[in-house]
């Protein structure tokens, strides 16, 4: 395991969380330059991907009227295409167009959640979105942080960083390059410690934000996991699947992800099993 007494640690607030860079083995001034470029990139991504920032790409998409087409940034377009791919790979469980339903659930409003309606076209070869009919609202909360971590990794690799750990709060982590990083997963009486090496780890659960994940079909499974961690080759993939797997019975996790080569391991907790930690290991 990499010893990190000489690590360089930098933090920055963005996307409603604290991002952290741990960059061991990098000279101070060089590490500071890496951090500045990474955090400038974060601010740019937030200005394009947040639905809560007026004038962002996502905010403008959510205000489109029938027949209108909007040119968007390449970054937002790439994130939306990744979300579309995630929608297909998860059998429709991962859906970033349920912004109205997510907001209704987060705010604990009374009454029935609004029904999904409307249609948006994400153009595959042009950075543009067309509204066929209004009603769909984009919320990239289930993918944006992972997408940002993957972007930051590219910057750090281009700078020649030998390795490091990038975190978006405690729920999304990405280790790259040399070395491994210990990560504690709580569970039951003992929990578990894993070594994260050249892969990402994303967590979803109901303990902190409550029941904030919306099932596209409207009905949650009877016995879903209460918390889940997904280790994958990219933070984008890890985030997509950690969100989607909160919407299935725990007995379905292995079969649903059996063909996902980018996923290495899945850990989950279930309240009916005293919070013990279970692992689904991929070959």
N, C-alpha and C positions, 0 to 999 in steps of 0.2 A: 504494500500500500504506500502511496506517495506520502512522504513527510512534508508538511507544509508550514514550517516555522517562518519561512520567508515569503509567504503568500502576500499578494497585494489584493486588498479588499476594497471594493467601491460599491456604493449604493445610490439608488436613484428612484424617486417616486414617479410612477406612471401606471396607467391602466388600473387605477384603484388598488394598487399594491406596491410593495417595495421590491424593486429588482436589485439583484446583487451579483457582482462579478468577483470571483476568487481566481487570481492569476499568479500562481506560484512560479518562481524561476524567471520572472521578468523584471528587468531593471525599473526602478521607480518611475522615472520620467517617461519611459516607453509605455509602462502599464497605464500611467495617467492619460497618455495620448489615446491608447486603446479605449479606455473608459469614456473619454469625451466623445469619440466617434460613435461608440455604442449608444450612449445616452442621447446624443443628438438624433440618432436613428430611431430610438424609442419614442421620442417626442414627436417625430415626424409620423411614425406609424400610428400613434394614438390620435393624432390630428386627422388621420384618414379613416381609421377603423372604428372609432367610438361613435355609438349612436347618440351619445349625450352631448357631443360637441357640435354646436351650430356651425354649419358649413362643411362638416366632414363629409367624405364620400358616402358613408352609411346614412348619415342624417338626410342627405339630399336624395338618396335612393328611396328612403322611407317617406318622402314627400312627393314622389313622382305621381303624375296623373295618367289616366289612360292614354296610351299611345306615345307617351313621352320617352325619349331615350337620353341617357346621361352618360357622358364620358367620365371615366374615373381614373384614378392613379393605377399604375401597373401593380403596385403593392396590394391595393385593395382587390384588384382583379385577380391576382394570384391567390390571395386568401380565400376569395369566394369560390374559385375553381377547386381549391383544396377542400373546401366545405362541401361542394357538390360531389366530389369524389368520395368523401367520407359518408355522405348521404347514401350513395350507391353501395358502398362496401358494408355499411351497417344495416342494409335492408330498410333504409328509411328512418332508422331510429335517431340518427344525428341530423337535425334540421335547424338551420340558422334563420329560417324565415318565420319563426314563431315568436317574434319580439313582443307582440301584443299579449299573447298568452303567458309568456314569461313574466312580463311586467305585472299582469293581473295576479299571478301566483306569488310573486315576491312581495307585493304590497298587501297581501292577505285581504283582498277585496271580497266582499260578499257577493253572492250570486254566481251564476254559471260563467265559466271562462268563455271568452269570445271564440266562436268557431273559426278555424282557419279558412280563409277565403282569399281570392285574388291570385294573381300570377305574375311572376317576374321572369324575364329572360336574361340569363348571364351569357353574353356573347362569348363563344369559346376562343375566337382568334382576334378579337378586338376588345380593348379595355372599355367596355360599355355595358350598360344595363338598360333594358327596355321594360316598361310597365305595360303588360297586357290588360290588366285590371287591378285596381288598388285593393289593399287589404292585407297584403303580406308586409311584415316589417322585419328587417334584418337585425339580428343581434349576434355579434361575433364573440360574445363572452365565453363561449365554449371552445374557441379555437384561437382567438387573438393572441393570448399570451404565449401559447406554444409556437405559433407562427413567428412571433417576435423573437423568441429564444433561438429558433433556427436561423433567423436573419443575423442575430448577434454572433452566433457561432461562425458564420461566413466571414464576418468582419474580423473576428479574432484570428481565424485561420489565415486570412489574407495578410494580417500583420505579422504572422509568423509565431504566434503564441504556441508554446510547446504543449499546452494542455490547460485545463481549468474547469471550473464549475460555474454555471450561469443559473440563477434562480429567479423565478417570478413568485414572490411570496414563499409559502411553504408547500404549495400544491403543484408547482411545475418546476422541474429541475432538469438540467442538461449538462452532462459531463462530456468533455471532448479531449482528444489527444491522449497524452501520457497520463498514467496514474489512475487510481480509483478513489472514490469518495464514499465514506460511510454514511448511510442514511438510515435513520431509525423509523420503523413502522410500528405504531402502537397497536396492541391487541391483547385481549385477555389479561393474564397476569404478567406475561413476559414480553409480548410483542416479538419483533424480529429486527435484526440489523442486516442490511444488504450493502454490498459494495457496488456503487454505480460507476461503471467504466465504459466510456465511449457509447453512451446511450442516454435516453431521456426517461424520466419518470413523472407521470402525472396522476394526481389524486382527485377524486370527486367524492362527495358525501353529503349527508344531511345534517351533520353535527354543528357546523358553523353557520351556514346560510339557511338552514332549514330545508324544507322540501321545495327547492327552486328549479328543479329540472322537470321539463314538461314532456310528456309522452305525445308524439305526433298523433297517435290514434285516440288520445283522450283518456284512456284508462291505464293506470299504473298496474304492474303485476302484483299479485297478492303478497309475495315474499321476496322483494328485491334486496340486494345488498344495502347495508347502511353506509359503507365506505368501500372504495375500490381504488387500487393503484395499478397502473399499466406501465410496464417498461417496454420501450420500443426504440427503433433506430432514430426516429426524429421526434421532437417535442410536439409537432403538429399531429402526427399519428397517435401519439400517446394521449393527447388531450381529446381527440375525437372519440377514441375508444373508451376512455375513462368516463366520459359523459354518457355515451351510448349504453354501456354495460350497467349503468345505474337503472336502466329501464327494462331489465330482463330478470327472470328468475335465476338464482345462482346456479341451478343445475343446468342451465342453458349456456353458460359462459364458455365452456370448453368447446362445444360444437359450433357455436357462433363464430369463434375466432380460430378455428382449426386451420383455415387456409391463409391466415394472415401472417406471412413470413416476417414482416417487420416487427411483430410483437414477440418478445422473448419470454416474459413472465407476467402473470396477473396475480395480485393479492387482493383478497376481499374479506370484509367482516360482515357478520350477520347478527342482528340483535337477538334473534331467537336461539343463537348458539353462544350466548354469553360474551359476545364481542371477540371470540377467538379469531385468530388470523389464519386464513386458508390460502394456499398457493396453487395456481394452475401453471405448470411449467410447460413451455412449448418446446418441441424437438427442433 
